[in-house]
Amino acid sequence: MGVSASNLTMGPGTLYHAPFGTAEPADADINTTPASSGWTDVGGTTDGIQLKVDQTYKELEVDQIVDIPGRRLTKREATIETKLAEPTLANLSLVLNAGTPMSGANYSTYTPGNDTSASQPRYAALCFDGIAPGGFRRRVILRKTLSVEGISLAYSKDNQSVFTASFSAHYVSPSIPPFRVIDQTA
């Protein structure tokens, strides 16, 4: 099999978020921006947007053979990782899974949620549009996510301020998988 140059991809992606349970864009609408009535563009990112899927398999064993006869999937974690280049209060609310930005006459504020460990976190859906083989669009949808790592916001003379974000997908239901990948083909 030879190399098919049309299958090589490179380029930026766009990340959108919505409350968990928001209607997903239809597969046939792959070449259009998700509806702004439900989905919000997070703005610029730096160092790309990565979809990572970590899988953990448990080895099966028997006494009679030395080779591993098989494995069973015991854990899967899908994440989207990026750096949000626009450290807005709305993006701060997104990466902290809680709180509400508010605006006044000449100011804005963010107050974190007053949660306890018994509170249900605010899950979000994520939609990431990038490039698919053939120069078409690839859309990745994570249906139920939480930002699961700490954040920091540094100000320095020679570096841009960003929010580092890692969103982990969670179980939705027996009939709805946690993530989906759609490629445009024409």
Backbone bond lengths (Angstrom), bond angles and torsions (degrees), N, CA, C in turn:
res aa  C-N    CA-C-N  psi(-1)  N-CA   C-N-CA  omega(-1)  CA-C   N-CA-C  phi
1 M - - - 1.457 - - 1.526 108.46 -
2 G 1.305 116.73 131.31 1.448 121.99 179.51 1.518 111.38 -92.64
3 V 1.302 114.83 173.88 1.459 121.20 178.57 1.520 108.93 -80.05
4 S 1.309 116.65 133.43 1.456 122.13 174.00 1.522 107.71 -105.49
5 A 1.335 116.50 105.20 1.459 120.84 -176.28 1.523 112.09 -57.85
6 S 1.335 117.59 -29.07 1.470 119.83 -179.74 1.526 112.19 -69.75
7 N 1.329 117.72 -14.90 1.466 121.00 177.37 1.517 112.99 -87.80
8 L 1.331 118.25 -5.67 1.457 121.38 179.11 1.524 108.67 -84.19
9 T 1.319 116.02 137.31 1.463 119.44 -176.36 1.527 110.86 -127.09
10 M 1.318 114.70 152.08 1.452 121.84 175.42 1.517 106.44 -163.72
11 G 1.291 116.35 144.59 1.448 119.44 175.23 1.509 111.89 142.20
12 P 1.319 115.47 166.58 1.461 120.23 -177.74 1.516 111.65 -76.46
13 G 1.306 114.49 165.97 1.458 121.69 174.81 1.520 109.42 -123.97
14 T 1.306 114.62 171.23 1.461 121.58 177.58 1.515 107.88 -124.63
15 L 1.328 116.75 134.45 1.460 122.06 -177.66 1.521 109.97 -112.59
16 Y 1.335 115.31 130.35 1.458 122.94 177.93 1.523 108.34 -120.24
17 H 1.340 116.77 153.88 1.455 120.75 173.76 1.518 109.50 -133.41
18 A 1.325 114.45 157.55 1.463 122.21 178.02 1.516 107.28 -154.00
19 P 1.328 117.82 160.41 1.461 118.91 174.36 1.530 110.54 -61.03
20 F 1.321 116.97 146.44 1.459 121.82 176.38 1.529 109.00 -53.32
21 G 1.325 116.57 133.50 1.458 121.76 179.46 1.520 114.20 95.74
22 T 1.338 117.84 -5.77 1.466 120.96 177.33 1.527 109.13 -63.53
23 A 1.326 116.69 142.47 1.467 120.87 179.09 1.521 110.00 -58.73
24 E 1.315 115.40 131.75 1.459 121.28 179.20 1.522 110.21 -79.77
25 P 1.331 117.31 151.75 1.464 119.34 173.49 1.532 109.19 -60.76
26 A 1.316 116.81 142.42 1.465 120.98 178.35 1.531 109.59 -65.73
27 D 1.326 116.95 147.65 1.464 120.93 178.66 1.527 111.10 -55.50
28 A 1.331 117.26 -39.48 1.464 121.58 -178.98 1.525 111.83 -66.13
29 D 1.335 117.73 -18.27 1.467 122.09 179.89 1.527 112.14 -93.97
30 I 1.325 116.48 25.57 1.462 121.51 -175.46 1.530 112.23 -58.44
31 N 1.316 118.21 -28.91 1.460 120.50 -176.23 1.526 112.52 -95.62
32 T 1.325 116.98 17.90 1.464 120.32 176.94 1.522 109.62 -124.43
33 T 1.308 115.76 155.37 1.455 121.86 177.94 1.524 109.13 -68.38
34 P 1.337 119.33 139.36 1.466 120.17 176.88 1.530 110.73 -56.62
35 A 1.317 116.31 148.12 1.468 122.11 -176.00 1.520 111.27 -56.74
36 S 1.329 116.17 126.48 1.468 120.99 -179.27 1.524 111.86 -69.05
37 S 1.332 117.48 -13.09 1.463 119.81 176.54 1.527 111.68 -68.80
38 G 1.330 117.74 -20.55 1.457 120.62 179.61 1.517 113.79 -125.81
39 W 1.328 116.93 -28.52 1.455 121.82 -172.02 1.525 111.02 -112.32
40 T 1.337 116.59 137.38 1.457 122.57 -178.22 1.522 109.46 -119.69
41 D 1.310 117.03 128.43 1.459 123.09 175.70 1.534 107.75 -70.85
42 V 1.333 117.90 129.67 1.469 120.33 -179.42 1.519 111.56 -76.44
43 G 1.324 118.22 -9.31 1.454 121.38 -178.37 1.514 111.33 93.00
44 G 1.316 116.05 -158.98 1.455 121.32 -175.99 1.519 113.20 -67.20
45 T 1.323 114.58 149.68 1.465 122.05 174.35 1.525 107.72 -127.85
46 T 1.312 116.35 161.52 1.464 120.81 174.20 1.514 108.76 -125.89
47 D 1.322 116.17 153.53 1.469 123.69 179.08 1.519 112.74 62.49
48 G 1.323 117.75 23.21 1.455 121.70 173.24 1.520 114.67 81.23
49 I 1.320 113.68 179.14 1.470 123.45 176.12 1.520 105.45 -125.78
50 Q 1.318 116.72 125.65 1.464 120.50 -176.47 1.517 111.62 -115.11
51 L 1.323 115.69 131.20 1.463 121.47 167.01 1.515 105.75 -95.54
52 K 1.321 117.00 124.23 1.457 122.05 177.09 1.526 107.91 -122.51
53 V 1.322 116.08 135.21 1.460 121.05 175.04 1.517 107.04 -125.53
54 D 1.334 116.34 109.43 1.459 122.09 177.04 1.530 108.22 -97.20
55 Q 1.332 115.07 132.31 1.461 120.47 179.55 1.518 109.51 -122.68
56 T 1.321 116.35 138.57 1.457 121.94 176.51 1.526 108.03 -116.57
57 Y 1.331 115.60 126.06 1.463 121.26 179.14 1.525 109.53 -117.35
58 K 1.296 117.01 139.32 1.466 123.60 175.24 1.519 108.20 -98.45
59 E 1.323 114.63 129.55 1.465 119.80 179.73 1.524 110.80 -74.77
60 L 1.319 115.53 140.06 1.468 121.63 170.09 1.528 106.80 -90.48
61 E 1.340 117.28 148.94 1.461 120.62 178.60 1.507 111.19 -141.84
62 V 1.317 113.41 152.10 1.461 121.38 171.83 1.523 107.62 -137.91
63 D 1.326 116.18 155.22 1.460 120.55 -178.81 1.527 112.73 -70.05
64 Q 1.320 116.70 -27.29 1.467 120.26 -168.59 1.526 114.81 -79.88
65 I 1.332 119.22 -15.17 1.464 119.58 179.87 1.531 109.86 -134.74
66 V 1.332 116.35 153.76 1.454 120.59 -179.12 1.536 111.87 -90.20
67 D 1.301 116.70 -19.68 1.462 120.06 -179.53 1.524 110.40 -79.45
68 I 1.295 115.40 156.91 1.463 120.96 176.34 1.527 107.29 -78.51
69 P 1.347 118.30 116.91 1.461 119.67 -176.04 1.530 114.27 -76.16
70 G 1.316 117.71 -18.78 1.459 119.71 179.85 1.518 110.72 174.94
71 R 1.299 115.75 179.02 1.467 122.36 179.04 1.517 108.82 -143.39
72 R 1.334 115.11 158.29 1.467 121.69 175.72 1.523 108.41 -129.81
73 L 1.337 115.09 136.20 1.456 121.55 178.32 1.527 108.81 -67.83
74 T 1.338 117.03 125.48 1.459 120.58 -179.90 1.525 112.92 -116.41
75 K 1.352 116.63 -13.71 1.460 119.14 179.35 1.519 108.68 -162.25
76 R 1.334 115.18 141.09 1.467 120.56 174.23 1.523 107.63 -138.91
77 E 1.335 115.85 132.55 1.462 119.76 177.07 1.518 109.39 -131.10
78 A 1.333 116.07 117.86 1.459 122.12 175.13 1.519 107.87 -100.22
79 T 1.323 116.34 133.92 1.460 120.40 178.85 1.527 109.89 -136.03
80 I 1.307 114.97 153.48 1.460 122.11 167.58 1.516 106.11 -116.02
81 E 1.339 115.29 126.34 1.453 121.26 -179.80 1.523 109.55 -120.43
82 T 1.319 116.34 138.67 1.455 121.83 178.66 1.513 109.79 -163.01
83 K 1.299 115.52 176.53 1.459 122.29 171.13 1.517 106.41 -120.72
84 L 1.318 116.38 119.74 1.456 121.33 179.59 1.521 108.13 -79.55
85 A 1.330 116.18 113.07 1.461 121.76 -174.58 1.522 112.47 -77.41
86 E 1.322 117.18 -11.96 1.461 121.10 179.00 1.530 107.81 -110.65
87 P 1.334 117.39 93.00 1.472 120.48 -176.09 1.536 111.93 -77.67
88 T 1.328 115.38 62.23 1.463 121.56 179.89 1.523 110.15 -80.95
89 L 1.317 116.03 165.13 1.473 119.78 176.23 1.525 110.74 -66.35
90 A 1.325 118.35 -32.57 1.471 120.91 176.07 1.524 110.36 -63.34
91 N 1.336 117.80 -41.76 1.460 120.37 177.75 1.527 111.21 -70.74
92 L 1.318 117.90 -32.39 1.465 120.62 174.52 1.525 110.18 -62.07
93 S 1.307 117.22 -43.20 1.466 121.63 176.88 1.528 111.02 -60.92
94 L 1.337 116.54 -40.32 1.467 120.76 179.19 1.521 111.01 -63.85
95 V 1.345 118.44 -48.96 1.466 120.24 -175.52 1.527 112.92 -74.54
96 L 1.329 117.81 -16.17 1.469 120.39 176.16 1.523 112.61 -99.62
97 N 1.339 117.26 1.82 1.472 123.34 175.57 1.517 113.54 60.65
98 A 1.301 118.86 19.21 1.466 119.56 -176.27 1.519 109.73 -171.14
99 G 1.310 114.41 172.83 1.451 120.43 176.13 1.514 111.59 88.54
100 T 1.313 114.49 166.37 1.456 120.22 -177.32 1.517 110.27 -137.58
101 P 1.336 116.65 123.58 1.464 118.51 171.90 1.531 109.11 -73.54
102 M 1.301 116.51 139.88 1.468 122.10 179.09 1.529 107.98 -127.92
103 S 1.339 116.28 151.07 1.458 121.27 179.21 1.512 110.59 -119.51
104 G 1.313 114.94 142.61 1.455 122.57 173.21 1.517 109.23 -116.95
105 A 1.317 116.72 -166.56 1.464 121.84 -177.01 1.528 112.11 -59.88
106 N 1.306 117.74 -42.30 1.464 120.18 -178.91 1.532 111.62 -141.33
107 Y 1.318 116.80 29.68 1.462 120.87 -179.21 1.525 109.98 -156.50
108 S 1.320 115.82 164.12 1.463 123.70 172.42 1.515 107.32 -133.31
109 T 1.326 116.21 151.32 1.459 121.13 178.64 1.522 110.06 -133.74
110 Y 1.319 114.85 159.51 1.462 121.63 171.66 1.518 106.67 -132.77
111 T 1.300 115.94 130.31 1.460 121.61 175.30 1.519 107.27 -123.15
112 P 1.335 118.62 124.28 1.464 119.76 -179.25 1.515 111.13 -67.21
113 G 1.317 115.52 158.76 1.458 120.36 175.93 1.511 110.58 -62.75
114 N 1.311 116.18 148.32 1.451 122.45 179.67 1.520 108.59 -95.86
115 D 1.333 115.91 58.46 1.454 122.32 -171.37 1.525 112.18 -83.33
116 T 1.307 113.94 156.81 1.459 121.70 167.95 1.520 106.49 -115.51
117 S 1.300 117.14 171.58 1.459 119.70 -179.88 1.526 111.75 -65.61
118 A 1.324 118.55 -16.30 1.459 121.71 178.39 1.529 112.15 -85.95
119 S 1.335 117.65 -11.43 1.460 121.14 -179.06 1.524 110.78 -72.60
120 Q 1.312 116.38 144.66 1.457 120.72 173.09 1.523 108.67 -77.32
121 P 1.310 118.74 129.57 1.461 119.83 178.87 1.528 111.06 -69.75
122 R 1.312 116.46 163.92 1.458 122.13 178.48 1.530 108.17 -90.23
123 Y 1.323 115.74 101.64 1.458 121.12 178.41 1.528 109.90 -76.71
124 A 1.316 115.69 151.78 1.461 121.44 177.51 1.523 109.25 -129.91
125 A 1.310 116.24 153.77 1.458 122.51 169.73 1.528 106.98 -97.02
126 L 1.332 116.55 144.13 1.460 121.23 177.00 1.523 109.78 -122.57
127 C 1.311 115.76 143.37 1.458 123.03 176.91 1.520 106.50 -130.98
128 F 1.302 116.31 123.38 1.463 122.47 -177.62 1.519 108.41 -120.00
129 D 1.327 117.22 121.61 1.462 122.40 176.75 1.515 109.67 -106.04
130 G 1.316 115.56 127.52 1.455 121.80 177.86 1.518 109.90 -139.48
131 I 1.316 116.21 -158.40 1.460 122.29 -176.76 1.530 109.25 -102.43
132 A 1.334 116.16 134.79 1.465 122.80 176.23 1.526 108.89 -104.44
133 P 1.323 117.55 163.84 1.464 119.31 173.07 1.528 110.63 -53.37
134 G 1.321 115.83 145.27 1.454 121.19 -178.12 1.519 112.59 89.41
135 G 1.339 116.70 -0.31 1.453 120.14 -179.61 1.511 113.91 80.87
136 F 1.316 116.26 11.08 1.462 120.84 179.46 1.521 110.00 -90.28
137 R 1.318 116.46 -172.71 1.461 121.78 -178.67 1.532 110.40 -96.38
138 R 1.325 114.48 141.13 1.465 122.11 170.68 1.519 106.72 -115.39
139 R 1.314 116.40 133.42 1.463 122.21 178.39 1.526 107.92 -120.43
140 V 1.319 115.28 130.16 1.462 122.05 176.55 1.525 107.00 -116.73
141 I 1.314 116.07 127.25 1.466 120.77 179.33 1.523 108.94 -118.46
142 L 1.324 115.95 122.06 1.458 121.90 170.02 1.516 105.79 -105.71
143 R 1.316 116.33 119.46 1.460 120.89 -166.25 1.522 115.19 -81.69
144 K 1.321 117.42 -30.29 1.471 120.65 -176.00 1.520 107.24 -143.89
145 T 1.334 116.78 102.75 1.459 120.08 -174.47 1.519 111.55 -127.30
146 L 1.308 113.49 159.83 1.463 122.72 169.05 1.517 107.90 -133.61
147 S 1.311 116.27 144.78 1.453 121.04 168.50 1.529 105.33 -74.99
148 V 1.336 116.93 118.40 1.463 119.78 -167.52 1.524 114.58 -111.33
149 E 1.320 117.54 -0.09 1.455 118.62 179.32 1.517 109.69 -118.14
150 G 1.295 115.92 161.33 1.455 120.49 177.14 1.523 110.44 -66.52
151 I 1.309 115.19 161.87 1.456 119.76 177.82 1.517 109.23 -122.64
152 S 1.310 114.63 161.48 1.454 119.58 172.08 1.522 106.60 -144.40
153 L 1.309 115.36 156.83 1.452 121.50 177.46 1.522 106.67 -135.61
154 A 1.324 115.51 107.66 1.462 120.71 -176.93 1.521 109.78 -104.89
155 Y 1.308 114.99 142.02 1.452 121.97 172.73 1.519 106.96 -117.05
156 S 1.334 115.89 122.41 1.462 118.86 178.17 1.525 109.26 -146.79
157 K 1.287 114.90 162.64 1.455 122.07 -174.60 1.527 112.37 -62.03
158 D 1.338 117.35 -34.46 1.459 119.27 -171.19 1.532 114.91 -121.57
159 N 1.333 118.24 16.09 1.464 121.08 177.83 1.513 110.83 -135.38
160 Q 1.316 114.66 145.09 1.461 120.92 178.28 1.527 109.67 -75.62
161 S 1.321 116.84 142.77 1.463 122.16 176.54 1.526 108.88 -82.34
162 V 1.325 116.41 129.63 1.471 122.30 -179.14 1.526 109.30 -142.45
163 F 1.332 116.00 160.06 1.459 121.88 167.20 1.526 106.87 -100.83
164 T 1.332 117.47 120.90 1.460 120.85 173.17 1.516 107.66 -81.75
165 A 1.333 116.36 131.60 1.462 119.48 -175.23 1.518 111.00 -132.04
166 S 1.320 115.51 138.90 1.463 122.71 173.54 1.519 106.95 -133.81
167 F 1.324 115.93 110.57 1.461 121.80 -178.66 1.521 109.08 -104.03
168 S 1.320 116.84 125.54 1.459 122.34 -178.59 1.524 110.01 -105.00
169 A 1.341 115.78 134.41 1.464 121.59 179.29 1.526 109.90 -79.48
170 H 1.342 115.40 150.84 1.463 122.33 -179.44 1.522 110.82 -129.03
171 Y 1.316 114.62 160.86 1.463 122.82 177.68 1.521 110.01 -56.45
172 V 1.336 116.71 137.88 1.459 121.43 178.29 1.522 109.98 -108.14
173 S 1.340 118.09 -62.33 1.467 121.71 178.75 1.523 108.35 -165.35
174 P 1.348 117.40 170.43 1.471 118.67 179.00 1.531 113.34 -61.19
175 S 1.324 118.04 -25.84 1.469 120.43 -177.20 1.536 113.51 -103.56
176 I 1.332 117.69 -5.77 1.471 121.14 -179.02 1.525 108.65 -123.62
177 P 1.343 117.18 108.50 1.464 119.09 178.85 1.524 111.24 -69.79
178 P 1.334 118.43 159.63 1.452 121.39 -176.31 1.529 114.76 -68.35
179 F 1.326 118.08 -24.71 1.464 118.95 179.11 1.516 110.23 -145.74
180 R 1.342 114.24 164.33 1.448 121.25 -177.82 1.524 108.43 -150.64
181 V 1.349 117.20 144.07 1.461 122.91 177.77 1.524 107.75 -121.86
182 I 1.336 116.48 128.81 1.459 122.24 -179.12 1.522 107.68 -124.07
183 D 1.317 118.30 128.35 1.461 123.03 175.61 1.520 110.06 -110.17
184 Q 1.320 116.74 133.84 1.465 121.94 170.63 1.529 106.40 -74.12
185 T 1.321 118.43 140.53 1.463 121.17 -178.24 1.526 113.15 -120.83
186 A 1.305 118.20 -9.59 1.482 120.58 178.63 1.505 109.52 -153.49
